[in-house]
Amino acid sequence: MDHKPHCVPLNDGHFIPVLGFGTYGTAEIPKSKAEEATKLAIDAGFRHIDSAFVYKNEEQIGRAIQSKIADGTVKREDIFFTSKLWVTFFRPELVQPALETSLKKLQLDYVDLYIIHFPAALKPGEDVLPKDEHGNYIFDIVDLRATWEALEKCKDAGLTKSIGVSNFNHKQLEMILNKPGLKYKPVCNQVECHPYLNQRKLLDYCKSKDIVLVAYSALGSHREKNWVDQNSPVLLDDPVLCDMAKKYKRTPALIALRYQIQRGVVVLAKSFNEKRIKENMQVFEFQLTPEDMKVIDGLNQNLRYINCKFAMDHPNYPFTEEY
């Protein structure tokens, strides 16, 4: 099976597969599940795997990749692997050691993409979400441009092929793009994006700057209580998506994934269920009509499942901007 046609170019000359496998698991899912699911995903044809330091499953994902290389299913260069710099490592001197820690856990010499996970820095230390004695998150103030320069150095050192950002609004992207002495532009901005939050303005902005938009929570959300309002609507129960699924003889999830690919968005699909992992690869087997694309566009209600409340009072909180 040739996967090359299902890639889009990045502004640094590398290519990213348009369908990625998301590996975040809620707290109650054993980490071993990530290992198992990643092997299934690679067997099913996924070549783009998205993880992060804060998911606490890099060792398991690394083992899965190593075992699929060992059994001849893939070579290292067949896999496009993304990891993310967590918010407690934004001080420039902490960036490369953070990436090296991830590489060690993953048993990899390099990642294909390393991105700033969220634009609001928290106090460095052992805790991923440090709090004071009153239960308030402890912020750190770091110039994101300095963090970006440290990422550029990681690229120059060969520890990552490409560098990008996640959860940035257009003003924050602009700040990086206008940085004096900028060496590399962000190749991507990974954001929550689905039919209820279609990010039209941000997508247009990113396209105008040759930055790829990568969609997480593309199927709605894992609905984890700490992160998501339990009263928010379930995307995949949407009657329009369900009707369309019947029309195309596909699942509502496939309709939601196909929608993103046709608008030029790289989309992450997360599932630890073997049947659904295999099913998600069918996204390349059909096409939505322009009329149906418009109908899905009409579902937008700017509904954000993941508000990242921990950073709401941080000066760099990104979601107060319209896009």
VENRASUL-V458534 format. One record per residue. N is the residue number from 0. RES is the residue in one small letter. PHI is phi in whole degrees, -180 to 180 (NA if undefined). NEAR is the number of other C-alpha atoms within 8 Angstrom. D_LAST is the distance of its C-alpha to the last C-alpha in Angstrom with 1 decimal. Layout:
N_RES_PHI_NEAR_D_LAST / N_RES_PHI_NEAR_D_LAST
//
This chain:
0_m_NA_3_37.7 / 1_d_-92_4_35.8 / 2_h_-98_8_32.2 / 3_k_-54_6_31.5 / 4_p_-62_5_30.3 / 5_h_-94_8_27.5 / 6_c_-123_10_25.7 / 7_v_-123_8_23.2 / 8_p_-75_8_23.6 / 9_l_-99_13_21.6 / 10_n_-71_9_21.5 / 11_d_-107_7_24.3 / 12_g_96_6_26.7 / 13_h_-85_9_26.5 / 14_f_-124_8_25.6 / 15_i_-120_10_23.6 / 16_p_-63_14_24.8 / 17_v_-72_11_22.3 / 18_l_-115_12_23.5 / 19_g_-120_14_23.5 / 20_f_-102_14_25.3 / 21_g_-85_12_23.5 / 22_t_-117_12_25.9 / 23_y_-66_8_24.5 / 24_g_-125_9_27.1 / 25_t_-64_7_27.3 / 26_a_-55_5_29.9 / 27_e_-80_5_32.7 / 28_i_-85_7_32.5 / 29_p_-60_7_35.1 / 30_k_-61_10_33.9 / 31_s_-60_7_36.6 / 32_k_-60_9_34.7 / 33_a_-64_15_32.0 / 34_e_-64_13_34.9 / 35_e_-59_9_36.4 / 36_a_-65_12_33.2 / 37_t_-66_14_32.3 / 38_k_-62_12_35.8 / 39_l_-61_10_35.5 / 40_a_-64_12_32.2 / 41_i_-64_11_33.9 / 42_d_-61_8_36.9 / 43_a_-75_9_34.8 / 44_g_120_8_33.3 / 45_f_-66_12_30.0 / 46_r_-124_12_29.8 / 47_h_-117_13_26.3 / 48_i_-122_14_26.3 / 49_d_-114_12_23.4 / 50_s_-137_14_24.4 / 51_a_-166_12_23.8 / 52_f_-52_12_26.1 / 53_v_-72_6_24.9 / 54_y_-74_10_25.9 / 55_k_58_8_29.5 / 56_n_-135_10_30.7 / 57_e_-63_13_30.8 / 58_e_-62_10_34.6 / 59_q_-66_12_34.8 / 60_i_-64_12_32.4 / 61_g_-59_13_34.3 / 62_r_-62_11_37.6 / 63_a_-62_12_36.4 / 64_i_-64_10_35.4 / 65_q_-59_9_38.7 / 66_s_-70_9_40.7 / 67_k_-77_12_39.3 / 68_i_-74_11_40.1 / 69_a_-62_7_43.5 / 70_d_-88_7_44.3 / 71_g_84_7_43.4 / 72_t_-65_9_40.5 / 73_v_-140_9_38.2 / 74_k_-103_8_38.4 / 75_r_-55_6_35.9 / 76_e_-71_5_34.5 / 77_d_-77_7_33.7 / 78_i_-97_10_31.2 / 79_f_-104_13_27.7 / 80_f_-114_11_26.9 / 81_t_-111_14_23.7 / 82_s_-128_13_23.9 / 83_k_-135_11_21.6 / 84_l_-82_15_22.2 / 85_w_-76_13_22.1 / 86_v_-69_13_21.0 / 87_t_-90_10_24.6 / 88_f_-119_12_25.4 / 89_f_-79_13_23.0 / 90_r_-62_9_26.0 / 91_p_-51_10_26.9 / 92_e_-73_7_30.4 / 93_l_-96_9_29.2 / 94_v_-67_14_26.9 / 95_q_-64_10_29.7 / 96_p_-59_8_31.9 / 97_a_-65_10_29.0 / 98_l_-66_10_28.7 / 99_e_-63_9_32.5 / 100_t_-62_8_32.7 / 101_s_-63_11_30.5 / 102_l_-60_12_32.5 / 103_k_-63_8_35.7 / 104_k_-63_10_34.7 / 105_l_-78_12_33.6 / 106_q_58_10_36.8 / 107_l_-119_9_34.9 / 108_d_-85_6_35.4 / 109_y_-155_9_31.8 / 110_v_-106_14_28.5 / 111_d_-82_10_26.8 / 112_l_-147_13_23.3 / 113_y_-125_14_22.5 / 114_i_-128_12_19.0 / 115_i_-71_12_17.8 / 116_h_-68_11_17.1 / 117_f_-162_11_14.8 / 118_p_-76_13_14.1 / 119_a_-105_12_16.4 / 120_a_-79_13_20.1 / 121_l_-117_13_22.9 / 122_k_-55_9_26.6 / 123_p_-65_8_28.4 / 124_g_150_7_31.2 / 125_e_-70_4_32.3 / 126_d_-77_6_29.9 / 127_v_-75_9_26.6 / 128_l_-128_7_25.4 / 129_p_-66_10_27.8 / 130_k_-127_9_28.8 / 131_d_-87_8_31.3 / 132_e_-67_5_34.3 / 133_h_-96_5_32.4 / 134_g_83_6_30.0 / 135_n_-91_7_27.0 / 136_y_-67_11_24.9 / 137_i_-98_9_26.0 / 138_f_-81_9_23.2 / 139_d_-124_9_23.8 / 140_i_-111_6_22.5 / 141_v_-129_9_22.2 / 142_d_-70_6_20.8 / 143_l_-60_9_18.3 / 144_r_-69_9_19.9 / 145_a_-71_10_23.2 / 146_t_-61_13_22.1 / 147_w_-62_9_20.8 / 148_e_-60_10_24.3 / 149_a_-66_12_25.9 / 150_l_-66_12_24.1 / 151_e_-59_11_25.3 / 152_k_-66_8_28.8 / 153_c_-63_11_28.5 / 154_k_-67_12_27.9 / 155_d_-62_7_30.8 / 156_a_-80_7_32.9 / 157_g_80_8_32.4 / 158_l_-81_12_31.0 / 159_t_-144_13_27.9 / 160_k_-79_11_27.5 / 161_s_-135_11_23.8 / 162_i_-132_16_21.1 / 163_g_-156_13_17.4 / 164_v_-135_14_14.7 / 165_s_-144_13_13.1 / 166_n_64_12_10.2 / 167_f_-87_13_8.9 / 168_n_-88_11_5.5 / 169_h_-65_9_6.1 / 170_k_-69_7_8.5 / 171_q_-71_9_10.3 / 172_l_-64_9_10.8 / 173_e_-57_8_12.0 / 174_m_-61_9_14.3 / 175_i_-68_12_15.9 / 176_l_-62_9_16.3 / 177_n_-94_7_18.0 / 178_k_-64_8_20.1 / 179_p_-60_4_23.8 / 180_g_76_4_25.8 / 181_l_-56_10_23.0 / 182_k_-98_5_25.0 / 183_y_-131_7_22.6 / 184_k_-75_10_19.0 / 185_p_-59_10_17.0 / 186_v_-83_14_17.9 / 187_c_-152_13_15.1 / 188_n_-132_15_12.0 / 189_q_-93_11_13.0 / 190_v_-138_11_10.7 / 191_e_-63_12_11.6 / 192_c_-158_12_11.7 / 193_h_-162_13_14.4 / 194_p_-58_12_15.5 / 195_y_-84_12_14.4 / 196_l_-142_12_10.7 / 197_n_-85_10_10.7 / 198_q_56_9_7.1 / 199_r_-53_6_8.6 / 200_k_-68_7_6.2 / 201_l_-66_10_5.3 / 202_l_-62_9_9.0 / 203_d_-62_8_10.2 / 204_y_-62_9_9.0 / 205_c_-61_12_10.6 / 206_k_-60_10_13.6 / 207_s_-66_7_14.1 / 208_k_-105_6_14.6 / 209_d_62_9_16.7 / 210_i_-115_13_14.6 / 211_v_-81_12_15.1 / 212_l_-89_14_12.5 / 213_v_-112_12_14.6 / 214_a_-99_15_14.3 / 215_y_-106_12_15.8 / 216_s_50_12_17.0 / 217_a_-68_15_17.2 / 218_l_-108_11_20.1 / 219_g_98_10_18.7 / 220_s_-158_10_19.8 / 221_h_-73_6_23.1 / 222_r_58_9_23.1 / 223_e_-71_8_24.4 / 224_k_-55_7_25.4 / 225_n_-65_4_24.2 / 226_w_-112_11_20.6 / 227_v_-126_12_20.1 / 228_d_-64_8_21.1 / 229_q_-68_6_24.2 / 230_n_-90_4_23.9 / 231_s_-70_7_20.7 / 232_p_-65_4_21.8 / 233_v_-88_7_22.9 / 234_l_-55_9_20.9 / 235_l_-75_10_24.0 / 236_d_-93_8_26.1 / 237_d_-59_8_24.1 / 238_p_-59_6_27.0 / 239_v_-65_7_25.2 / 240_l_-66_13_24.7 / 241_c_-67_12_28.2 / 242_d_-64_8_29.7 / 243_m_-65_10_28.2 / 244_a_-59_13_29.4 / 245_k_-64_9_32.9 / 246_k_-59_7_32.7 / 247_y_-93_6_31.9 / 248_k_55_6_34.1 / 249_r_-132_9_31.3 / 250_t_-91_9_29.5 / 251_p_-57_12_26.3 / 252_a_-61_9_24.8 / 253_l_-65_13_25.8 / 254_i_-63_14_24.3 / 255_a_-64_13_20.9 / 256_l_-71_13_21.4 / 257_r_-63_12_22.7 / 258_y_-54_11_19.8 / 259_q_-67_13_17.5 / 260_i_-60_12_20.2 / 261_q_-71_8_20.7 / 262_r_-95_6_17.2 / 263_g_83_7_17.6 / 264_v_-101_12_15.8 / 265_v_-81_14_18.0 / 266_v_-121_14_18.6 / 267_l_-101_14_20.2 / 268_a_-115_14_22.9 / 269_k_-114_9_24.4 / 270_s_-157_10_27.8 / 271_f_-108_9_31.1 / 272_n_-105_7_33.1 / 273_e_-56_9_35.2 / 274_k_-61_6_35.3 / 275_r_-72_9_31.6 / 276_i_-59_14_31.0 / 277_k_-65_10_33.5 / 278_e_-60_8_32.0 / 279_n_-63_10_28.5 / 280_m_-69_10_30.1 / 281_q_-72_9_31.0 / 282_v_-59_10_27.5 / 283_f_-88_7_29.1 / 284_e_-96_5_32.0 / 285_f_-151_6_30.4 / 286_q_-137_6_28.0 / 287_l_-86_10_26.1 / 288_t_-72_6_27.0 / 289_p_-56_6_24.5 / 290_e_-64_6_25.3 / 291_d_-69_8_24.4 / 292_m_-60_10_21.1 / 293_k_-64_8_20.3 / 294_v_-61_8_21.6 / 295_i_-67_12_19.3 / 296_d_-52_9_16.3 / 297_g_-70_6_17.6 / 298_l_-80_8_17.4 / 299_n_-57_11_13.7 / 300_q_-136_6_13.5 / 301_n_51_8_10.1 / 302_l_-91_7_12.7 / 303_r_-102_8_12.0 / 304_y_-77_11_15.4 / 305_i_-108_8_14.9 / 306_n_-92_8_13.7 / 307_c_51_7_15.7 / 308_k_-59_6_17.5 / 309_f_-58_7_19.6 / 310_a_-110_9_17.1 / 311_m_-55_7_15.9 / 312_d_-95_6_18.1 / 313_h_-77_8_17.4 / 314_p_-59_5_16.2 / 315_n_-99_6_13.9 / 316_y_-57_11_12.3 / 317_p_-85_10_8.7 / 318_f_-91_8_7.5 / 319_t_-83_5_8.4 / 320_e_-75_6_5.4 / 321_e_-62_4_3.8 / 322_y_-154_8_0.0
//
